[in-house]
Amino acid sequence: MKRFTVCCFSNPIHKNKNHNPDKKLRNSMEISRNDNGEHAKQNNNNNVTPIIGSDRTNVIVNHDFSLGTHSWHPNCCEASIVTGDSGISHGVLGPSKCGSYVVVKNRKETWQGLEQDITSRVKPCCLYKVSATVAVSGPVQGLVEVMATLKLENQQSPTNYQFIAKTCVFKEKWVRLEGMFSLPSLPERVVFYLEGPSPGIDLLIQSVTIHLESDPERERQEGVTVEDENLVVNPNFEDGLNNWSGRSCKIVCHDSMADGKIVPLSGKAFAAATERTQNWNGIQQEITGKVERKRVYEATAVVRIYGNNVTSATVQATLWVQNPNQRDQYIGIANVQATDKEWIQCKGKFLLNGSASRVVIYIEGPPPGTDILLNSLTVKHAEKIPPSPRPAIENPAFGVNILTNSQLTDGTTNGWFPLGNCTLSVAEGSPRILPPMARDSLGPHEPLSGRYMLVTNRTQTWMGPAQMITDKLKLFLTYQISVWVKLGSGINSPQNVNVALGIDSQWVNGGQVEINDDKWHEIGGSFRVEKQPSKALVYIQGPSSGVDLMVAGLQIFPVDRLARIKHLRRQSDKIRRSDVILKFSGVDASKLSGATVKVRQTRNSFPVGTCISRSSIDNEDFVDFFLKNFNWAVFGNELKWYWTEPEQGKLNYQDADDMLNLCSSNNIETRGHCIFWEVQATVQQWIQNMNQNDLNTAVQNRLTGLLNRYKGKFKHYDVNNEMLHGSFYQDKLGKDIRVNMFKTAHQLDPSATLFVNDYHIEDGCDPKSCPEKYIEHILDLQEKGAPVGGIGIQGHIDSPVGPIVCSALDRLGILGLPIWFTELDVSSINEHIRGDDLEVMMWEAFGHPAVEGIMLWGFWELFMSRDNSHLVNAEGDVNEAGKRLLAVKKDWLSHANGHIDQNGAFAFRGYHGNYAVEVITSSSQKVLKTFVVEKGDSAQVITVDLQGL
């Protein structure tokens, strides 16, 4: 016989930001609705045993009212005691059954109730459990809510209220209200109180207890080890559904389902979240007080799905956090594609930056009507993984082509084979010079043979020439790809041609080009392999079936990063440094002759910024690294329209305000990202549902509201993000809307530079956003009157190769607009290689005259958009990639030592930016002055006044 237990939904937290957070979680009596819409009562908490007697561990004094109302105070209402021998009844369990209780009456507001000051009996960072036995009396209709709350008072700041728990009370029933709380810091006064029923309804309280559940400080002092402790109670459902609740749905405990076809992967039971009507419905557990801020935890859930004819769906583990100021935060921990066929592990890490008054972990995701099955859930402190050493690469053979018979000396029989049933042959007449990007990497090189492969009889787009390269690849080397390609006659639409790599079962993009003529075109790309493949091949594919393909001079060779950086250092010296002559005045020249001079650059003027988030600035370690190492900032999501107005008319600028205040108070310049986002998937549903007139009004309101609110505060704006990859607003409102967005933004805030911003501009991977397409797009906007002032290259790049990046910058540079890398990040499982990639990109930007700034798309682990891209580990350790960032920034600071000459001057060459100079005379007198080296090509003479020396 199957065993099952039913636990119905409470009313928990979810992603509707306009939902009252105080109504998001009920801890005790749980209510569901049956198929007829009636309330189904759960009897697990309705009939409770009174808590009476003295309890020295109880934070509450006189918890059972045996001393009358001693230590208790009615809050703007009245309270009286009913004893067992009074003969008074309030229509609930009679006094003969429950002993003394207090009646709170003459209530005029829902917040009026009974309170007790507990300031001296609670400690910060500890977890407390609250349990109260309550009832209601009077004109009760249906359910009545009773709530436990903390009032937190400080003289120098407004009073805060921290919600603890809520329960629904039936007339004529005592019920148990239970919840937990933790105080990150202790205010001057902490008051516990019970409130909630509508005015005119009496609140009856039989007993209240607050017990200490955990004290992290004491546990550390006692040497209690919690590294392997699971924060989840009853993680395998051995105790049924105790400590679990449904997230606005029903949960059921099973030992099997589907006629025994579904059984637990481990243990004897599993839970099912059923009757789900929203994606965010699921199963949850509160872990408040168990999670320490700035500490990394790993959550592992074993899940599958069932029902509704859905065989595969995304299941996600999410953390809901409520901060002491009632701000809600949702942290995506991990997601996995689950099926109805087998159990699968959903595993990920999370970290709390700031203090939390409530923390709940839950499983969500599949479409409504699909059950989520959970076999187990663990949350433990994440083990620190030591960094991998720098890979040892023997004989990298930089610049040597790894392909066999690239020049087709042996025809197509040696090394090459057709992928599919196409035909390969050799012909003459291809270019004899290397493609430009390869030429920049390889330098002087012997001419190509002039022979090319002609690919005919192509019946599928993927058909073309191929070669196995499994044994020729070295792990962690960055390879550049270079080839000439051409299409046969008769094409009537643009065709993509792609150099692809098949690395085991993975497709890797080695570069693409769009062709619409009969000319030879260069494809330039790059790739890197970081795990040993069992099979690797390269092939050329892409044009429509029936289109002949010509391929000439295909090369794949490792690139020499250090040689490229050496070249970029020379370039940077030309464009980022100036000759400087310091002329000292204000003191007799004889006193200065021979004096020692120490020049130290304190800040390079080249902007290096980063993406930040509202939650990350609650972490003082994050803020410290941010302020020390960056001079610009961009907000990851908090300025985007879907964040500031998730529902029509309900605006949220508080997060952006908080972040802007941090930046402005520390002289950090900011970019506004973004006013609009052209990709439809990023547009709120309420906007997508609008007709043309309403949408046009909403767009104008967005511009007016945002630009007027922050006028003069953001130096840049990305006006309409990713226009090369999306067209939502253009499709809905016509081609002129993009130009009008720029014009209106400029009218509202003339001081801001207005940018276009897009991705895959610099890496040769995407024909939609190649430099030529970007140039055409920008010129079209400008010709129609759009005041485009800057070019944003996002820079989400893999295995960057300098000449490919530089080629894109050269082509875009002809427009004469400032270029910024706006969202730069690089990714590698090895921190040293990640640092190599970052170093390449920073020097490519710094060494190009058209580039005027770099913005990283974050630096802190678990707060990056890409895996293996962080520079600082989640608990604050700077990794090898982060050390490389700091080393490059240090390289961009100039220093000089010497002596003042007979003319009272000192000459040096230095990067543009801020400096300090210390002058020490022969009599050991010292003076420290500051100066600025401005941008410019010619020598700069700077007067330093030493008066008073």
N, C-alpha and C positions, 0 to 999 in steps of 0.2 A: 504494500500500500504506500502511495506517495505521501511524504510529509510536506506540509507547506504552512507558512505563516503569512498573514496579511498585515501590512502596515500601510495606512493611507497617508495621503499627502498632508503636509502642514501648509504653509504659504510662504515658501522660501524666497531667497534672493534670486533675481534674474537680471537680464541685461536691459530691461526697460529702465533707462536712467531717470525717468520721470515718475517712477513708482516710489511711493513713500518708503524709505528704507526701514522705518520702524514697523512696517507691515510685512517684512520679508522673511521672517523665520519664527516659527512657533516650536517650542521645545517640548511641550508636555502633551496635553490632549490633542489628538490629531483628528481632523475632520475630512471626510471624503463625501462625494455625492454618488448615490447609486444611479442606476439607469433612469429612474423616474425623477431625478433632480432633487430628491429629498436628502436631508442630512443623515448620514450613517454614523452612528455613535460608536467610538472605539472605547471599550470598557477597561483598557489597561491603566487609565489614569483617572477615571471619573470618581471611583470610590477609593478614598485614601485613608490611611491610618494617621491619626493626629500625632504630631511630634510634641511631646510634653516632657517636662523635667528639666533639670539644670544641665547645661553643656558648656564646660569651660572652653572648648575649642571653637565655640560659635562666636562669630564676630558680632552678632546681634545680641544686645542686652535685653533681658526680659522677653525672650523669643516666643513664649506661650501665653503672655499676658497674665501670668499668675500673680504678678505684682501690679496689676491694674494697667495703667498707661505709662508707668514709670519708664523714662528714656524715650518714649514715643511722643510725637507732636503732630496734631492734625494741621494740614497745610491749607489755611484759609477756609476751614470747615470745622465740624465738631466730631468728637469721638467719645464713645462710652463703652463700658465693659458689660457684657452679658455673662453671668456665671451659671454654673450648672443648677443651682438651686433657686434661680430667679423666677423660673416659670415663664420666661419670655421666649417666644419663638418667632423667627423671621421667615417661616415658610420653607426653611432648609432643614437639614438634619437637625433634630431637636437637641437642646442643651444636654439632655440626659445622655446623648450618644457622643457628644463632642467636647464637653467641658466648657471652659471659658473661651470667649472670643470677643473681638472688638468690632463695634459697628461705627463706620465712618459715614456721617450723614450731613444733611444740609449742604450738599455739594452743588455749587453753581457752575463749575467748569469741569471738563474731563480730566484736567491735570491735578485737580484737588484730591488729596488722599492722606495717607499716613506716612510719616517720615522719621528717620533716625540718623543722627550724626555718627558716622563710623570712621572719621578721620584718623583717630589715634590707634585704630585696630586693623588697618590694612597697610600693605606695603606695595611699592611699585614692582612691576614685572612678575608678580605672582598670579597664579590662576585661582580664582574663587568660584565655588559653586553655590548658587542660590536656590533655595527650595521654600515655597510658601504655599500654605493651604488657604484658599480663598473661596468666596461665594458672593452672590449679589442678592439684593432684596429690593422690592418696590415695583414700579411700573416696568417690568422687564418684558420685552417682546423679542422672542428668538434668542440669538446668541449675544452675549455681552463680552467685550474684550477687557481683560485686566492685564496691566503691564507693570513690570519692574524696571525702575530707571535709577541712574545715578546723576546727582547734580554736582558738578565740579566747579568750585568757586575759587577765583584768584582776584585779589584787589585790583591789580593792574591790567586786567583783561576781562572781556565779557564772560558771563557764566556759560559753561558748556553742559550739555546733557548727553549722557551715554546710555543708550538703550541696552537692556540686559536680556529681557525675555518677555513673551506675551503668551497668553492662553485665552481660549474661549470658554466662557462659563455659561452653563445651562441654569435656568431657574430651578431652585430647590435641590441643587447639587453642590457639594464641596468638591473642588478640583485642585490638583497640584500644579503650581506654576514653577517651572525649573529653567535654569539657564546658567551661563557662566560669564565672568568678566575678568578683565585684566587691565591694570592701569600702567601705561608706559612710564609715567612719572606721577608723583604724588602732588596734587594741588594743595592749596592752603586749607580747603575744606571739602570733605566728601560726604554727601548726604544720600542715603538710600531711601527710596520711597516707592509706594505702590499707588497706582493711579489707573485711569482708563475709562470706567463706565460713564455713560452719558449723564448729564446733570439730572438730579432728582432721583437717581438710583443709588441706594446705599451699598457701600463696599464692606463686606464682612471678611475679617482676617482671623484665622484661628492660630496660626503659628508661622514663624519666619526663621530660617536658618541660613547662615552664610559660612561655609567651611573652606579652609585653605586646601586646595587640591594639589598644587605643586609650587615649590619655591626653588627656582633655578640656582640662586646664590647658595642656599643651604646644601643643595645637592652637590654643587661643585666643591664646597668646603668639606663635605663628607666623603668626597672621592667617588660619588656615584657616576658611573659611566653610562652615557646615553647615546654613544655613537651608533650602536646597533639596535637601539630601542625603536620599535614601531610606534609612531604617534597615533595611529589608527587603532581604536578599540574594537574588539570583535572583528578583526580583519577578514576572517574566513567564514563568518556567519555560523560559527559553532554554537553561538548563543542566540540563534535566530536573528531577529532584526534589531536587537538591543543596540542602542547608540546610533542607529541609522534612521534616516527619514527620506521620504520622497520629496523631490523638488517640484512641487505643484503637480504631482502625479502619484499613483499608487505604487507601492513596492511589495513584492511577494517573495517569500523564501521557499526554495525548492530543493529537493534532493535529486529530481530528474524532471524532464519535460519531454514533450513530443513522443509519448509512448516509449520512454526510456532511451530515445536516440540522443538526447542531450543530458549529459551527466557532468558533475564537476571535474575539472582537470586535476584539481587537488582538493583534499578535504572531503567533507560529506555533504556540503550544501553550497548553493549560490543564490544570489538575489536577482530578481527581475524588476526593472522599472517599467511599468505597464500603464495603459490608458494615457499615453503621452499625447498632448495636443500641440506642443511647441518643441522646436529643436532643443531648447535649453532645459526641458524637463528631463529629470534623471534621478539619480540616487546620490545622497550626500551625507557627510558627517562633519560636525563642528570640531575644529582642532584649536580653538581659541586658547591662548596662553601656553600652548605647547611649542609654538614656533617662535624662535628667536630671530630678531631682525639682523640683517647683514650676515646671515648664515645660510649656506646652500643646502637644500634638501632635495632628495630624489624620490619621486613618486612612481610606483609601479602598479599598474592595474592589469588584471587578466580579464579580458572582455570578449564578447561576441554579440551578435544581434539575432532577433527572431521576429518573424511575422510580417504581415502587411505586404507580402510578395516582394519584399526587399531582400536581395541576396548579398549586397555589399553597401556599406555606408561608412562615413567617417565618424569615429567615436573619439571624443576629446576629454581629457582631464583638465579641469579648470579650478582656479582658486578665486574665491570671492573674499575680498578684504574690505572691511569698513574701518576707516581711520577715526581717531578720536573726534575729528571735526565733522563726522558723518559723511565724509567723501568716500564714495564707493570706487573700488578698483577691481578689475577682472584680469587675472593673469592666466594666460594659456600655458599650461604645463607641457602637454604633449598631445599628439593626435595620431591615429592609426586607421588604416582602412580595414575595418572588421567585416567578417562575413557571417553567414548563418551556418557555415559548415564546420568551423573549428574555433577553438579559443586562440586568442592572440594577445601578446603583451603590448601594452601602451605605457611607454616609459619616458620620463623627462625630469628636468630639474627646475627648481624655482627658488626665488630669494625675495624676502621682504625688505625693502629699503627703509621704510619708515615704521613708526609705531602703529599697532593695530589693536582696535578694541574688539573686533570680531574677525574670525578666520574660518572659512568653510571650504572644504574640498568636495568637488562633485564631478560626476561623469555625465556627459551630455552628447549631443551631436546629431544622431540619426533623424530622419524625417519623422514627423508626427505619425503615430500609429505603429511605429516599429519599436519593439521592446529592446531595452538595453539589458544584457545579462552581465553580471559582475561576479566573478568567482573569488577574487581577493583583491585587496588594496593595501599597499604598504607605503608609508612615508617615513624615511629615515634621513639622518644627516648624510649628505653625499660624501663619498670617499674622495679624498684629494688624489688626483692622478698625476704622477710626476711627469714633467714635460719630456718629450722625446729628444734625444740628442740630435745634433746636426747630422743629416745623412752623409755618409761617406761615399762620394762618387769618384770612382777611379777612372782616369783617362776620359774625361767628358768629351773630348774631341770637338770643341766648339767650331762651328761653321762647316762641319763635314756632313755631307748629305748621307743619310742612312739608307736611302732607296737604292735598289739595284737597277742598273740599266736605265737611269733617268734620261740619258741623252738618246736612248733608243738605238744605240750602236748595234745591238743584237736583235733588232726588230722588236716584236712583242712576245717572243718566245722565252726570254730570260727574265724571270721575276714577275711579269705582268700576266694577268688573266682577266677574262671578261666576267663581270658580275651579272649573272643572268644569261640569257641566250642572245645577247648583242654580239656584234662582230667588231674586232679590233684590227686595224691595219695602220701602216706607217706611211706618212706623206711628207713632202718638203714644203717650206715656205713660212715657217713660224718665226717670231722675233729671235734674234741672236743675242740680244742683250738681256741681262737679268732684269726682272721687274724691279721698279724703284725701291720698294720697301726691303727686298732682299739685298739690293745693292748697298743700301745704307747699313745693313748689318754686316755684310761680308766684305765690303770694300772692293778693291781691284780684284777682278775675277775673270777667268777665261770665258770667252764667248760661248753661248749655247750652240747646239749643233744645227739649229734650223729645222730639225725634224719634229714632227708631232704625231700623236696618236689620233686617228680618225675612228670615231665610234659610231657605227651604223646599226640598223635593224633594232633600234631600241623600242621595246613595247611597254616598258614601265619607267616611271620617273627615276627609280633607284638604279637603273642599269647604267654601267659605265666601266672604265678600267679600274682594276684593283691590284693590291700587292700586300702580301703578308709581311708584318714588321714585328711580330711577337718577340723574336730573339734580339732585335736591334734596339729596343727601347731600354733606357736606364731610368730607374725610379727617381722622381723629384727633379729631373732635369726639365727645363722649359724649352720646348721645341717651337721653332718658327716654321710656318708653312708658306711656300711661295710657288705660284704657277701662273702660266698664261692659259687662258681659255677663250674659245670662240665657238659660235653656233653656226650651223649650216643655214643655207638660204631658205626662205619661205616662212620664217616665223612671223606671226601677225599679232603677237602680244608680248609684253615683257616676260622674260624667263629667268628663274633663279638657277644659278649654278653653285654647287656646294662641294667643298672638300670635306668629306666626312670620315670619321674613324669609328670602327666597331671595336670597342674594348669589352671583350666578353659579350654580355648582352646589352651593354650601354652604348648609345649613340652619342658621339662627341662631335661638336661643331668645330671644324677647322678653318672656317672662313667662307663667306658667301659673296656673290655679286649678282646684280640684276642686269640682264643684257637685253637690248632691244634694237641691235644693229648687227652689222657683219664685221665688226672690228675685234681685235684681240683685247682682252681685258685682264687685268691683274687681280688675283685673289691672294690676300694676305691674311693669315690667321696664326693661332698658336694653341698649344695644349700642353698638358702635363699629366703624367700617370703617377699616382701615389700608392697604388696597391698592385702587386704583381699579377698581371693578367695571364690567363691560360691561352688566350687567343686575341690577337690584335691585327687589324688590317686597315689600310687606307683605301678609299675609293672616291671617285668623282661622280656626282649624280645631279639630278635636279630638273633638267628641261623636260617638257612634256614628251610623252611617247611619240615616236616618229621624228623627233628633232635630232639631227646629227650633232655630235659633240666633238670638239677638237681640243686636245690637251697637249701642252708643250712645257718642257723644262720643270716638271714638278720636283720640288726639293723640300726635304724635311731635315732640319739641322738644329743642334743645340745652340743656344745663344749665350754669349759671355756677358753676364750682368755687370761684372766689375769693370770690364773695358768700356761698356756703355756709360757707366757712372763717371768714369774718369773723363770721358768726352763731355758729359753734362756739367761737370765741375768747371771745365774751361768755358763752356757756354755761359754758365751762371756768373762767372767772374766778369764777363763782358757786359751782362745786362743787369746784374743785381748789385754790383760794386761800383764805387766811384773813388777817384783819387781825392784825398782830403788833406788840406793844409790847415792846421790849427795855429792861429796867430794869437799869441798871449799878450794881453794889455793890462793896464792898471797898476803896473809895478815896474821899477827900474830894470832895464834890460840886463845890466851887469849882475843884478841879483839872480836873474833867471838863467844866465849862461851856464850850460852844463847841468841844469836841473833834470832830475829823472822824471820821465813821463810814463804812466801806465794807463793805457786806453783799454776799456772793457765795454763791449757791446752788451746792453741789458735786454734789448728786444729788437728782433728783426721786424721791419715794417710789412713784410710779406704776410698776408693774412693766412693763418692756419686755425680753422675752427672745427666744431664738431656738432653732431646731433645730440640733443638732450631730450628727456621726457619729464613730465610732471612728477612721476613717481620716483625717478632717479635722483631728483634734487632733494629728496628727503634723506638721502644717504650722505652723511657728511664726508665720508671717504671719497665718494664719487665727486662731490662738489670740490673738495680739496684738489684732486687731480685735474679736474676741469679748469679751475681758476688758475692753477700754476702753469698749465701747458697749452692753453688755447686763448685766442683773443677774439674769436667770433663764435656765434652759436646759431643753430637752426633748430626749430621744434619738430620732432618726429611726426606727430599727429595733431597736436593740440591747437593748431591754427587752421587745420583743414575744415572744410564746411561740414563734413559728416560728424566732426567732433564738436564744433561750436553750435550747430543746430541740428541735432539728431532727429528731432521732431519739429515740425513747422511752428515757428513762433517761440519755441522754448530754447533760449540761448544759453550757452555756457562759455563765457570768456574767462572764468576764474582761473582755470589752469594756465592759460596763456598769460594772464596778468601776473600770476605768481612767478612764472619763468622769466618774463620780461623784467620784473622787479629785481630778480637775482642778477640778471645780466647787466642792467643799467646801473645798479649800485656797485658793480665791480668793473665798470668801463669795458664791458664786453659788447661788441657790435652784433647786430642780429639780422638774419635774413628771414623774410616772411614767406613761409612755404606751407601751403600755396593758396591762392585765392580760389581757383577752380581746378578741377581735375577732369580732363576730357575723357578718361576711360570709364565706360558706363558701369562696370562692376564696382567702381568706387563711389558711385552717386547714390545718395539716399533714395529709398523707395518712394518717399512722399514727393520727391522732386521728379522722379521718373514718371510718376502717375499724373503729372500736371499737363494741362493743355498748353498750347503755345503762348497765349496771352499771360496766363498765370506764371508760367516758367520765366518769361521775359521780366515780369515784375519781380519775381524772386531773385533773379540774377542781379537786377539793379539794386534791390534791397541788400543783398549780400555785399556788393561793392560799396555802397554807401555806409552800411553799418560797420564793416571791417575797416575801411580806409579812413573814415572819420574818427573812429575810436582810437586808432593807433597812428594817427597822422604824425609824421616826423620821427617815429620810433623805430621803424624797420628801414634799414638802408637799402635792402633789395626786396623785391617781390617776384616770386614765380607766379606769373599771372594765370596761365592755363596749362597745367602740368601735362606733359606727354602728348602733345598734339599730333606727333607723328604716329602714335600708337592707338589713338582713340578719337572719336568724333561725336560724342553724345550731344554737346551743346550746338555744334555746327549742324548736325542732322536735324535737331529739333527747331533751331532758331535761324538757320540760314548761315551762309558763308561770312556775312558781315559781323556776326556776333563776336568772333575772335578779335577783330580789329577794334570793335566798340569796347570790349573788355579792357584793352590796353589804353584806349583814349580816355575812358572814364576813370580808370585807376590813376592815370597821370594828372587828370584834372583835380581829382580829390587829394592827391598827395604828390605834388610836383617834385619833392625832394628825393623820392625813392627811385632807384634804378630798376626798370622793369625787364625781367628776364624771360626768355624761353627756356625750357628745361626738358631734357629727354635722355634716353638711355641707349646703350650699344652704339654710340656715336664713334667711339675711339678704338673699337676692338675688331672691326671687320666682320662681325658675326651676323649682322642684321641688315639686309638690303633696304628695309623700310626706313632706317635711320642712319644710312651712310652719310658721310660729310656732304656729298653733293645734294642729297635730298634735304638735309638740314639747311644748307645754304639757300636752296630754292625756296624752302618754306619761310625763312627769315626775310628774304628779299620780297616775297609776295606780301608779307605782312607790312613791311616798310613802304612798299609802293602804294598800298592802300591807306597809308597814313598812321599805322600803328607805331607808337614811339618805343620800339624795341631798343633797349639800352645795354643788354648784356646777353651772353650765350652761356647757358648752363649745360654742362656735360656731367651726367650723374656719376659715372665712374664705378658702377658695380661690375668689376672686371675680374676675369680669371686668367692666370698665367700671363701677365702683361709682358709684351715685347716692346722695347723703347721705340724703334723705328716705325712700328705700326701706329702707336699712339701719337708720335710726333708728326707722322704724315697727316693724320686727321687734324691736328692742331694747325699745321701749316696751311691746309686748305681752308679751314674756318677763319684763320687769321686775316685772310684777304678782305674780310668784311670790316675790319677796323674796330670791332666791338670788343670790350673786355670779355675774356673767357674765364669761367670759374669751373673747377671740379666741385660739384655741389653735393654729392652723396657718395664720396669715395669709400669703398671697402674692398678688401682682398680676402681670399679664403684659401687655407691649406690646413691639413691635419697636423702638419709640423710647424711649430712656432717659428723656427729659424727660416723656413721657406716662406712663411707668411710675412716675416720681416723683410725678406729679400724683395718680395713683390711690392710691399709698401714703400720700401726705399726706392725702387725703380719709379713708381708713380710719383712720389714726392719730388724726385730730381727731374723727371720729365716736365712736371708743372713748373718747378722753380727755374728750370733752364730754358723755358720758352718765353719769348718776349710778349706773346699775346695773352698769357695766363696771368691773372691778377689775384688769384686766391684759391685755397683748397679748403673744402669742408669734408671732414670725415663723417661717415654715416654711423657714428657711435664708436665706442671703444671698450665698453664694460660688458663682460660676459652675461648672458641671459637677457641682455637688452640690445641685441643686435638683430638685424633682419635676416642675416645669413649665418649658418653654422660655421664654426671654426674661423671666425673673422675677428674675434675680440683681441684686444691688446692688454687688457687688465682682467685678471680672473675675478670671479664674482665676489670673492671675499677680500679683494683689494690687492692681491699680489700682481705686480707688473710682470708680464711674461716676456719671452724673448722678442716677440714682435713689438710689444710696447717699448722695450728697451731700445729697439731700432728707431722707433719714432723719436725718442728722446735724443738718441745719438745724432740723427739727421738734423734735428732742430739745433743741437749744440754746434754742429758743423756750420750752420748758417749764422753763427755769431763770430764777429771779427775781434781780434785782440792785437794789441801792438805795444811794445815797450821800446824805450829809447831815451834820448836826451834832447833838450831844447837847443836849437842851433844858435849861432851868433846873431841871427836876425830875429830871435824870439819866436821861432816857429818850430813846429813838429809835423812831419808829413807821414802819411800812411795810406793804405788802400783798404777800404772796408765796405761791408754790406750796408745797404740803406736801413736806417732805423735809429733807435735811441742808444745813447752812449753815456758812460761816465768816464771822466778823466781825472786822475790823481797826479798832482804835481808835488814833488819833494825836492826842496832846495838843498844846497850843500850844507846848510845849517840845520838840516832835518825839519824844517818847517813844512807842513803839509796843507794842501787845500784840495777839496773835491768839488768838481763842477760837472754839469751835465750839458749835453748838446745833442742835436739831431742831424743826421746825414739824410738829406732829402733825395728823392729819386731824381736821376739825371745822368746824362752821359759825360758831361764836362766836369773838370776838376772843381771842387768846392773849397772855398776859403771861408773858414769859420772862426770868428773872433771869440776868444774865451777871456772874460774879464777876471783877473786875479786880484783885484783891489782888496786890500786887507791882509795880503800875505806878509 
